[in-house]
Amino acid sequence: MMDALNGFQRLPGRRPRPVTQGLVAMIAAVLILGCGLLAGRLFANEAPAPVPSPGPSRSAA
């Protein structure tokens, strides 16, 4: 019976650290989303709205 379980034993070495992997994944997601938002703002940079020229005030007319 013990021989049947030998194929399912863990390999020796470092154990996976799910907390570290989660933190790395969250940092990567924030960087990817932040860069995407920044790129979207740079590519969608439209010309600023024209400022209306000053005309005669209504009280002077």
Secondary structure as GFF3:
##gff-version 3
##sequence-region A 1 61
A	DSSP	three_ten_helix	3	8	.	.	.	ID=ss1
A	DSSP	alpha_helix	18	43	.	.	.	ID=ss2
###
